[in-house]
Amino acid sequence: MFWQTSRFRIDLTQPQVMGIVNVTPDSFSDGGRYAPLAHCEQLLKDGAHMLDIGGESTRPGAQPVSLEDELARVLPVVREAVRLNVPVSVDTYKPQVMQAVLDAGADIVNDIWALRQPGAAAVVAAHPSCGVCVMHMHGEPQTMQTLPMNGSVIGAVSQFLSDCARNLQSQGVAATRIALDPGVGFGKTVAQNFELLSAQTELMALGYPLLVGWSRKSSLGAVTGCEVGERLVPSVAAALLAVERGARIVRVHDVAQTVQALNVWQAARLCVG
């Protein structure tokens, strides 16, 4: 399996670690702590295979950021990051930002709204080869945790993601360009988030690479009692379990520790083989 992106045909036979680069002052876990380009370089030294740059926080209750502010935050970082010779993803739902970062050389559009904002799907469809990750979100960041989904979620999430992928293909986007994200923490309860993990093979059956982001999520705090800054071990454990269940890309803050854990997992698999 591979993921076709603007500049890279990413080999997914081995799990890929996507390092998170927040260029926001209000991210739930590390907003404003790092100089963005230096952080990109450090994540690559730690073993990240790709970078995900975001200029608007999507934490529960986060307020929208203006187009001008998001462009001012993201574009300078993207222009420098594309020189690092790794796939560069941009976490945005605004079609104008998508177009600007793709024009600047970004490889992947990572959209929490699954290209449902007017004009977003058209930007991706018009590009000859960019990768795209569509995510399931119930509600919106301002209200998603006050009005979460009801009951079992795996069926609804699977159907939504399948519909999104088919819609993109109907607009000319090759299946090899598409990855899916179940949206851990986005409008789901703690139990529902862990249902997505335990039943992840149902999402794998859709036939697209799965990108999963458990890093430092509140559900990990709920079952461990750990505050955000203490969730390293739970985050690595969740990433490892996601990969064990078939996820091809894990989106993480703590790259070095995740890479180390995956190296152990891969060594054990080789011995069994």
N, C-alpha and C positions, 0 to 999 in steps of 0.2 A: 504493500500500500504506500502511496505517496500523496503529498499535498502540493498542488501546483500553485505557485505564487508569482508575483511580478517578475522577480529575478531568480528565484530558486525553485527547484523541484525537490521538495523536502522528503527525504527517505524516512518513512514511519515504521520501518521494520524494528527499530529500536525506539523506546519512548523518548520524547523530546521535552525539554524543560524550557518553559517560556518565563523569562524574568520580568517582573513587574517594575515599570518605571513610572511612578506617579509624579506628574508635574503640577500638582494641586496643593493648595495650602490647607485643605480640609479632608484629605483622605482619612478613612477610619483607622488606618494603622500606621502610616508613615508620612502623612502630608507635610511637606515643607522641610523634611529632615536632610535631604540630599541635594547636591549640585547634580542636575540631571545627566549631563554628559559623563561626568566622572562616575556616576552611579551605573550608567550603561557599561562603561569599560570594566568596572569592578564585577558586575554580574557576569560578563563574558569570561573574565579571569576565573570566576568561581565555577564556570562550567555551563552557563546558559547556552542553549542552542539558538535561541531567538529572543527578541525583546518586544515588550508590549507597552507602548507609550500612551498615557492617558492624561488629558487636561481637564477632566471634569469628574468630580467624585460621584460614585454611584452608591455610596453608603445609604442605609435607610434614613429617610428624612432629608437627604441632601437637596439643596436648592439648585435650580438650573444655572448654568453659566452662559453668559452671552456668547454669541458667535465670535465677536471681536476678541474677547478675552481668551477663549479656547484656542483660536488661531495664534494669538500672541504667545501662549504658553507652549503649544505643541510644535508649530512649524520650525522654529529654530533648532529644537532638539532633533526632529526628524531629519532635517538637512544634514546635521552632523552624524547622526546615528547610521544613516545609509552608507556612510563611508567606512563603517566597521566591518563590512563584508559578512553580515549575518542577516537573516530575515528580520525585517522590522514591521511590526504590527502596530496599528493605532486603534485605540479603544475610543470610539466615537459613534454617535447616532445621527450627527448632523451631516446632511449630504454635501454642504459647502466645505466642511472640514475634510470629508472623505476625498472630494475632488482635489483639494489643495495638497493633501499629504500624498495622494497617488501621483500627482504632478511632480511632487518633490522626490519621488522615488520609493515611497513606502511599498511594502510587499503585500500586506494583509490588512483588510478592514475587519475589525472585531466589534460587533454591534450588539449591545444589550437589548436593543429594540427589534433585532432580527430584520432590519431593513424595512420596518413598517412606517417610518417617517416619510412623508411625501418627498419623492425624488431620490430617496436613498438607493432603492433597488436599481433604478435607472443608471446611477453613477457606476455601480459595480458591473452591471450588465454591459455598459459601454466600454469598459476597460477590457483589453484583450486577454489578460491572464492573471489579474490580481487574485490572491486568495481571499476567502471571506469566511468568517465564523459567525453563525447566527445563534442567538441564545434565547432560551425560554425565560420570560419574565412575566409574572402575574402582577397586574397593576402597574405602578410606576414607582420610582425611588421614594417619592414623597409619602406614599401611602402603603407600599407593598407589605410592610411588616405589621401594620395595624389591621389590614384586611387580607390575610393570606388565603391560600386555596383551602378547599374543604376536602376531607377524605383522602383516599389514595390518589397519588399524582402521576404515577409512572405512565399510565395509559394516555392521559391528557398531554403530558410533556412529549411523549413519543409521537403522538398524532400531530401536535403543533410543529415539531421539528421536521417531521416527514413532509408536511404540507409546505413549509418554508423552502425546503430543498427542492421539491417538485416545482414550486413557483419560480425559483431562480433558474432552474433548468429550462422551463418554458420560455424564459427570456433570453436564452442563449448562453447561460453560464454553465460551463462543463462541470460534471459531477466531481471531477478531480480537483476542482478549485474550492469545494465546499467542506467545511468542518462544522460540527454541531456541539453546542454547549447546553447542558441541562439547566444551568442557572441556579446552582446551589446558593441558597440564601436570598434569592430574588422572589419574594412573595410566597415562601414556603415555611412551614413550621419546622422545628427541630426534627420531629419524627419524619416529616416528609422529605427533608434533606437526606436523612439516613436511608430512607426508602429508595431514593435515587441511586445511592451508592450500592445498596444490597441487591437491587434489581437492575443494575447497570447493563447487564448482558442484553436486556430487552432493547436498550437504546443502541447497542452495538449491532443488533440485527438489522437496523436501518441501512447499514452498508456504508456509512460515512465515518471518517475519523472523528473521534470524540475528544473534545478539549474540555478539561474539568478544572475548576478553580475552587479548592477548599481552603486555601491559605488564610489562616488567622480568622476564619469565619466565626460568627457568634455561636453557631451550633456546636463548634468544638469547645467553646467556652462553657456552653450549657451542660455538656456531659463530663467536663473535667474540672470545672470551677476556675479555670485559668483566665486571667485578664488578657487583653489583646497582646500585650508585650510578652506574655508568658506562653504563647501558643506554638512555639517552635516544634516541640515534639508531637503534639496532636496534629499539626499541619503536615509534617513529614509522614506521619502514620497514615493520614487520610490520602495523601498523594500516592503513597505506595499501594494502598488498597485499591485506589482507582485504577492504577496501572495494572495491578494484578487482575482486575476485572475487565481489562481491555482498553482503557483510555490510552490514546496515543500521545496526547500533549497535556502536560500539567502546568498550570499558570500559578507561579509561586513568588513569594517575597524572598524566602530563605533558600537561595539557589544552591549554595555550596553543600548544605546539609542534605537537601533533597537529592542532589547528584550522588553524594556518598551513599545514601540509602539505596538508590537505584543500582549503583554499582554492585552492592552486596546482593541485591535481588537477582541481578543478571548473572553474577558468578554462580549463585546457587542453581539457577536454571540451566546453565551450561553444564554443570556437574551432573544434573539429572539427565540431560540430553545425551 
